[in-house]
Amino acid sequence: MEKGSLLFKEEKTAFSQPTYDEQVLNYLAEKVGTPYYLTDERTIARNYERLKSAYSVYKGNVIVAYSVKANFNPFILNFLSRVGSHFDVTSVEELYFLLKSGGSPENVIYTSVTETESEYREVMSKGVRRIVVSSIRGMYNAIEAGRLLNVVPEISVRVNPEVQVRAEVRSAMKVSKFGVPLNGSNPESAYKMVKILLDEPGVKFGGFHFHLGSQLEDPNAYLQALEKIKQLILKIKKEREFKISFLDLGGGTPVNYGVKVPTPEEIASTIIGKINELVEVNGDFFTLAVESGRYIVAESTVMVSRIVNTKYYGTKKIIYLDAGYHYLLDIALLQQVYPLEVVGGKESNEEKPIVAGRLCDSMDVFQVGPESKLDGAEPGKLVLIKNVGAYSLVFNMPFHSQVKPAVVYRASDGKYYLARKKQELEDLYEEEGGSLLRDRVRVI
Ligand SMILES: *Cc1c(COP(=O)(O)O)cnc(C)c1O
């Protein structure tokens, strides 16, 4: 394969079926090596549109913001920019990726954890105006950055609604690193910060942001959070005139990994009544933002790995893949169940095997859900690990001197492009200190 060239750019007909056939998967395995990621643009388009249209039950302006942290591949950022997505960005580095990939700073919601003044200056100097702050110091840093640059940021406050959340990853527990309490009796609270922002001439007050967690199973958590925000709006309104122009529901729209979860439409219809109550107490519509990483990209990507060995431990069959948690970290972190399928496996009544990754680590074992199809698993066959588009390739690590796999991208026109080159082992060696062994660099 030529370095940097687009795969099959010249081939018009060969492999453009809407579903992956065995021949394509094997061909790609030969071309780019296994394991590799295979991302489908049409699936991203479908999920983005579905999320957006689910919230069209809201009569004000709705924006869907893709959470760059879920997968920052430039092809994905570029595509989502072109379809008009907004972006949830958390670091200067993510902003760099987004702007380089064709994204626009007007479509950024910048929600930082570090919240330093120099960081805010940097993102505002790149054109970002919509800022979400999570602490009083962060708020003053954002105000100061705007003043120094002579620009007017729109600042919203990230609140921790402190609700019970049923989710894979929870962000809104009683004391959390994220956001501030709503309540004014706390030394730092949204109640106090809003009033400071309203009195600050150099900024525009936006509204509120919360993020309950990832893979949210129960939309009632949103209802509780929204009710608390409504009460806060009412409380501030008793003291002074003000309005919010922005309300951000954060992320959490769940993905079906083999267990039924609420759909975007079900979530939107559960909470729209409460959102309309907020419009009423606010006295005006506000821009409603829905953030999502997982829902937009998880289903778009499969990891294609190869079975390298099988053995029987007593009567139990174990299959070994050339993938592992160095590519799919949530296997170890969250015991994530990814649907698995042997490519070209034949039907049989075999008991489901244990699926082991390639690492010398006992946590490197794949959960096998009931929807997994593992019949006919033999060395040499390919196994698809599905729904791995979110929070996987962003965690790729060189544990066991393993290189980053290639990413192949099927564009909406059905053509397959190389979206990330497989890392060369030699490059990994050099980066990890090999070059410094030759060219010694003295530090002190
Ligand atoms: C991670 C994150 C998201 C995205 O969460 P998903 O579960 O991928 O939808 C959205 N907003 C914030 C602030 C986040 O930290």
The ligand as a Gaussian input file, in Angstrom:
#p B3LYP/6-31G(d) Opt

LIG

0 1
 C      -18.637000      12.760000      27.494000
 C      -19.539000      13.902000      27.434000
 C      -20.601000      13.914000      26.529000
 C      -20.925000      12.746000      25.632000
 O      -21.440000      11.663000      26.317000
 P      -22.063000      10.431000      25.484000
 O      -22.345000       9.408000      26.499000
 O      -21.015000      10.001000      24.522000
 O      -23.281000      10.925000      24.810000
 C      -21.377000      15.046000      26.449000
 N      -21.139000      16.116000      27.238000
 C      -20.129000      16.139000      28.127000
 C      -19.909000      17.350000      28.929000
 C      -19.300000      15.037000      28.264000
 O      -18.315000      15.048000      29.152000

